């Protein structure tokens, strides 16, 4: 039975060119990913513009925008310190982009026929590029502030020399893996969540199509599960954005202070 | 054994790692609550570390998921 309608949870992550042709001679086409990034840009701009009216008695948009900015500001300040102010724009940009991408990606736009929702952060190219930007900042700041002394980041202080020989390569490897894991985390969280939603959403449809008592039972169970997973997806989306911003500011703090 | 069947079995085995990571996430939040209930005043300051531990534990489970997907959809 399952062989007739095979579930294809990967289809939702396909990048389709909307305008132009994607090919070896033309790698820059306007795809559904670009479309959703532009939608995100419009949403974030609208949110911030609505929140930046600087009224003495703030309306609810201003409270929301000031809350998010203040939250990220205090996070950067506690993890980097008073020198952390210059890095606030990037941390805030990364946070709000991942947050909006995750939340918009979880919205049920497919209820409108033909509308095809696309979670931008479910592509490793996007989150990987963001983590590369973070590490460009980390390395740039480290070498700019400390010069070649930056390499002492890999040598823990106060350990015996024999142990240093052992720990330094391990520290180096752990630093080299960080950009990879930083970008992998938001990507896999979105990827896994959307596959889960797709598979269980298909279970609902297949249970109804089977027209049997057991099928209806499975449909109801799967539907309840999908509702809870959707709620979990919103929570995970917010947590992943927070974790990305937090880890970025911690890595920047490492390279600013060198332990 | 055919490649497709072996892939499905391998992906299922790799998915065990996700369950192991759920233990890790439970330990992180459980330990945090244990500490936080003993000293609620200090709990708020440690939320950053809570989420770092959560992120580290979760990442390892997500790696297992990524491995499962790579095995399942490898050609």
Interface residues (C-beta under 8 A of the other chain):
Chain A: X10 X75 X78 X79 X181 X184 X185 X188 X189 X191 X192 X239 X242 X243 X246 X247 X250
Chain B: X48 X51 X52 X54 X55 X58 X59 X62 X63 X65 X66 X69 X73
